[in-house]
Amino acid sequence: MPEIRPIKDLRNTTEISELCHKTKKPIFIIKNGYGDLVIMSMEICKRKLAKVDLYKKLAEAESQIKNEEMLLDAESVFQHLKEKHVKE
């Protein structure tokens, strides 16, 4: 169940910060009975943004496959990366 708090609770920033870190979930702030803000820790925000970026890249890859755009052989890609980055 999401954590929902009235906007007046933002006066106690320490409590809100601790709650964000403890629950590891966003806190929904309501104003006059309606949703107004969402507060979350930096850790959760970074994780959510990374997930959005991953989904964007997956959608782009699926589109390339569907449109039969230039696809690379995995073995040749790994061989190229080894040659570029592995120094013996």
Contacts in CASP RR format, 6 or more apart in sequence:
PFRMAT RR
TARGET T0000
AUTHOR 0000-0000-0000
METHOD contacts of the structure
MODEL  1
MPEIRPIKDLRNTTEISELCHKTKKPIFIIKNGYGDLVIMSMEICKRKLA
KVDLYKKLAEAESQIKNEEMLLDAESVFQHLKEKHVKE
2 25 0 8 1.000
2 26 0 8 1.000
2 28 0 8 1.000
3 19 0 8 1.000
3 23 0 8 1.000
3 25 0 8 1.000
3 26 0 8 1.000
3 27 0 8 1.000
3 28 0 8 1.000
4 27 0 8 1.000
4 28 0 8 1.000
4 29 0 8 1.000
4 30 0 8 1.000
5 16 0 8 1.000
5 27 0 8 1.000
5 28 0 8 1.000
5 29 0 8 1.000
5 30 0 8 1.000
6 29 0 8 1.000
6 30 0 8 1.000
6 31 0 8 1.000
6 33 0 8 1.000
7 29 0 8 1.000
7 30 0 8 1.000
7 31 0 8 1.000
7 36 0 8 1.000
7 37 0 8 1.000
9 15 0 8 1.000
9 16 0 8 1.000
9 29 0 8 1.000
10 16 0 8 1.000
10 29 0 8 1.000
16 27 0 8 1.000
16 39 0 8 1.000
17 41 0 8 1.000
19 27 0 8 1.000
20 26 0 8 1.000
20 27 0 8 1.000
20 39 0 8 1.000
20 40 0 8 1.000
20 41 0 8 1.000
20 44 0 8 1.000
21 41 0 8 1.000
21 43 0 8 1.000
24 41 0 8 1.000
24 43 0 8 1.000
24 44 0 8 1.000
25 40 0 8 1.000
25 44 0 8 1.000
26 38 0 8 1.000
26 39 0 8 1.000
26 40 0 8 1.000
26 44 0 8 1.000
27 38 0 8 1.000
27 39 0 8 1.000
27 40 0 8 1.000
28 35 0 8 1.000
28 37 0 8 1.000
28 38 0 8 1.000
29 35 0 8 1.000
29 36 0 8 1.000
29 37 0 8 1.000
29 38 0 8 1.000
29 39 0 8 1.000
30 36 0 8 1.000
31 37 0 8 1.000
40 48 0 8 1.000
64 70 0 8 1.000
64 71 0 8 1.000
65 71 0 8 1.000
END
